Amino acid sequence: MVNGRRSGIWKGSLLACGKNDKVDAARFAALWLILSLFGGCTPRQPSLSLYTDAVALRESGRDRPAIKKLEKLVKTDPDFKPAYSELGKAYERVGDPRKALAAFKQAAEMEPASSENQLNLAQTYEKLEKHLPAAQAYGRAAELDPNRVDAFVDAADCSMKGGQLAQAAAYCERAGMERSRELLPALAKACEGQKDYVRAIAVYERLLTLGDPDPNVLVSLGVACVKAERYDRARDALTAATQKRPNDGTAFRHLGFCFIKMGDMDRAMQAYQRSIDLDGGDWEAYRGLGTVCILKADQTGDDRWREQGVRHWRRSLAVNPNQSKRQVLERLIRENTRQPNPSQGLND
């Protein structure tokens, strides 16, 4: 098993699967004999004997002896299709994923319409951290079996890990957004990490359609919209977040920054002040409020705003002296601090 979310998909060994797979193996053996008889062919008794012996060994947990029989079988009868899948499972059980991959690839090539073979192949690729081939195999498994639509979610996950975000989004669409709900936030963040804010916005928008809008998603959407310079949509999303969660200082802080970008300094100041009222330790809000005050000073020519701005910046540094842009902020404080004129009063 690759991880917990696929416990309902990964079959594992025949022993682990239980009676259904044992029945399948028996049915295959019987079917093979019937087809051989009706097709006028001589039954492949040696191959069937090796195969059923190997199945029995695997059911009893003796995977290495099973591997020996299956290796002999595929060497003497390379067209015996089900042997490759069983061989892959046996190698998987003994901790040899590379040999398991080779066997599963052969099984998938010989029976390309088998969803089970594609799924085994996908999970082994993923175990080897070959994310893009895994995504392709997961997608193929879901296409072959309508009951395995959740494999599209696995395909999206692997696509995202492989850096193919557009492909990941397409697989999420095919899986259905409700099934992809848990994956979508990570996909949106990955898009933001690649500065693909347009796609991130689209993912957040889809998340909002899956039920009552989550304030966290609204805030993330607002931040992405600011970065994409979609300020009106950012304002609407962040305002909605503050209405749903009026004690969320983070939402007010991001709203303040949005208002700065929109040129509305009065509302920006109100939003930052609200954030500080809710959390007196929000150093980013102090820094933002200081910036608003400096901009107000530049607009009005009133240096009292500048003094307030410097005071808020200093407060930000006092709350978090290790902030990432400390040196920049210290320089701005020096540049905006009025120096006393040494000649003042000499001519009085």
N, C-alpha and C positions, 0 to 999 in steps of 0.2 A: 504494500500500500504506500502511495506517495505521501498522502496526507489525509487528515480526518474527513475532509469534505467529500472524498470519493469512496467512502466505506461501502456505499451501495452500488458501486460500479465495478471495482476491482474484484476479479474472481479469485485470484490466488491459485493455490493448488486444488486438486480434486478433493483432497482430504479436507481442506478448509471449507470447501464449498458446500459440502453436505450431499444429500441424496439426489438432488436434482441433477447435478453434474455427473454423478455416477450413472444415473439413468440415461443421460445424454450419451455418455461413452458407450454404454451397452447398446443403445439404439443405433449408434453409428456402426458398431461392429455388425449388428444384425442387418442393417440397411446395406452395408458394403457387400455382404454375402448375397443378399437378394438381388442387388444390381448386377453382381457378377454372374449369377445364374441366369437372370433374364436377358442379360446382354450377351450370353453365349460365351462368356469368358471363364477361364479357370479361376476359382476362388483363390485369393492371395493369402492362403492360410499361414505361411511363415510370417508374413508381415503382420497379419492380424494377431498372431500369437505374441510376437514381440511387443506390439502395441498394447494389447490387453495386459500382458505381464508388467509392462512399464507403468500402466495406469494403476495396477494393483500395488506396485511398489510405492508409487507416489501417495496413494491413499493411506499407506501404512507409515508414511513419513520417511521412506528410504529413497531420498531424491538422487543420491549419487549412483546407486545401482540402476535406478530408472534412467538416468542420463546415459549410462553405458548402453543400455538396450535401445534407447531412442537414437543414439548416434549410429549404432549398427544398423538400425532400421532405415534411416535416411540415406545411409551409404549404400545399402543393398537395394533399396526401393525408393529412390529420390522423388517419385511421384506420389508417395503416400502423404497426402496433404495434412491431415490432422496431427501428424507426428511433430511438425515444426512448432505448432502452438504449444503442445505439451512439453516439448524440449525447452522452449523459452520459459515456460512457467517453472520447470525444474531448475534451470539455471538461475532464475530469479530467486528461488527458494534457497539456493546454496550461496547466494551473495555474489553472483557473477553477472552484473547487469550488461556488460559488453557482449558476452556470448548470448545472453538472453535477447539483446537487441538484434543480433544477427539472425537468430531463429525467428523472432517475431517479424522481422522484415521479410524473410523468406515466406512465412505464412501469409502475410498480407499480399505479397506479390502473386502467390499461387491462388489465393482466394480473395480477390480485391473487393468483393461484395460483402465480406464478413465484417460487420460492425465490431464484433468481439476482437478480431485480430487487430483492427485499427486502434481500438482502445488499449489493448495490451502494448502495442507499439508506442502509442502516445505516452503512456505512463512510464515506460522504460526510457524514452527520450527525455522526459522531464526529470527522472531520477538522475540522469547523466547531465542535467542542466543544458540540454540542447532544446532551448525553449521554442524556437520557431518551427523546427520539424514537429515538435510535440503539438504545437498549436494546429498545424495542418492536419495531423492525424486525428486529433480530437474533433476538429471540424468535420472531417470525413466520417468519423464514427457517428456523429449526430445526424449527418445527412443520410446515412444508410439506415438508421433506425429511429423513427419518430419518437420512440419511447426514451431515447437518450438525449433529449434536447438540452439537458443540463450540461452535456459535454461541450456545448457552445460556450458556456461560462468558463469552463476549464481552458478552452481555446483562447478566450479573451484574456484570461489571466496570463497564460504563457506568452501571448502576443505582447502584452504590456511589459512583461519581464524581458522580452527580447527587443524592446524599444519600438515596436511597430504599433503605435497608438491608434492610427486610423483603422488598422486591421482589428485591433482590440475593440474599438467602438462598433465596428460592423458586426463582430461576433456577439457583442452585447445586444445589439438590435435583433439578431436572429434568435437569441435565447429568450428575448422578451425582457423588458426592463424590470419587471417584478422579480424574475429569477436573478437578474444581475444587480439587484439593489445593493448588496454588500460590496460588490466590486467597483461600483461606479464612483464612489468618493476617491478611492485610490487612483482610478483612471483619470479623474479630473485633476488631482494633484500632480500626477505624472505629466499631464499635458501642460500644466503651469510650469513644471520644472523644465520643460523644453520650450517655454515661452510661447506655447501655442494656446493663447488665451481665448481665441475664438472657439476652438474645440472644447476647452475647459468650460466655457460659458454654456455651450450646447449641452454638455453632460449635466451640469448643475441644473439647467432648466428642465431637463428630463427627470431628474431626481425630484424636483418640486411637483411633478405631475403624479407621483406615486402615492400621494396621500396628503395629509395635513402638512403644510410647508414647515420644514424643520428650520428653526432659527439659525442653527449652525450652517446649514446649506445656504440660507439667505445671506449670511455674512460672507461665506466663501464666494458666493456668486457676486456680491457687491465688490469684494476685493479684486476679483478677476476682471470685472467690468471697469473698475478704475484703471487697472493696468492696460486694458484694451482701449482706454479713453472713451468708454461708453458711460459718461458721467450721469446722465439722466437715469439710465437703468440701474446704475450703481446706487444712486440716491434712493430710488424706489425700493430696491432690495434691502438696503441697510435700514431704511426707515421702517419697513415691514418687520425686520428683525427686532428693532427696538420696541415696536408696538407689541410684538408677541412676548418679548422678554425685556420688560422695562428696566430691569436691574442688571442688564448686561453691559458693563462698562466698555468691553472690547468693541461691541457693535457701535457704541457712541463714538469711540475713538476713530474707528474707520470712517464713520460718517463725517466726522470733523475733517479728516483728510480729503474726503470727497468734496466737501464744500469749499475747501481751499482751492482744489482743482477747478471748481466751478466759479471761483472768484467771489464767493459769498462769505466774506470774513466774519460778519456778525453771527451767522448761523454756525459757522465753523467754531467760533469762540464758544457759543452755547453748547455745542456737542462735546467739545473737549472739556469744558468745565463740568458738564454732567458726568463724563467719564471719571474725572478726578473726584467728584463728590461721591461716586460709587466705590472708588478704589484709590485711596490717597497714595498708594505705592505704585501707581501706573506711571512709570518714568517716561514712557513713550507719549502719554497724554500731556505731561508737562512740557516735553520737547515740542510737541505739536502746537500747544497753546502759546508757547514762546514764539514760535514761527509766525503764528497769526498776529501776535502783538507787534512784531517787527514789521510785518507787511502793512499793518494799520498805520504804523509810524511813517512808513514810506508814502502811504496814500495821503495822509493828513498833514504831515510835517510836524506832528505833535510828538516831541521826544519823550513825553510821559509814557506813551505806548512802548517806546523802545526800552525804557527802564523796566517796565513790567515784563517785557519779553526776555530781557537778560536775567531777570529774577527767576522766571520760570525755567529757563535753560539751566541756571545754576542749581535749581531744585532738582531737575532731572538728573544732573551729574551727581548730586548728593545721594539720591535714591539708588542710582546704579552707576557707580564710578567706573565700571568695567564695560560699559556699552560700546558697541563695535565702532561707532563714529565719534568717539570721545575727542580725538584731536581736532576733528573738523568743528565740533561744537565749541571747544575751547577757543579756537581761532575766531569763530563768529562772535563769541562773547567779547573777546578783546576788540574786535572791529566795531562792535556796537556799544562799547562802554565809553562814555564821554570822558576824555582826559582833561583835567584841570589846566587852564591856560596859565603857564608860569609868569606871563607878563601882566596878567590881570591885576589891576589895582596900582600898578607902578605909575600910571599917569594920572591917578585920581588926585 
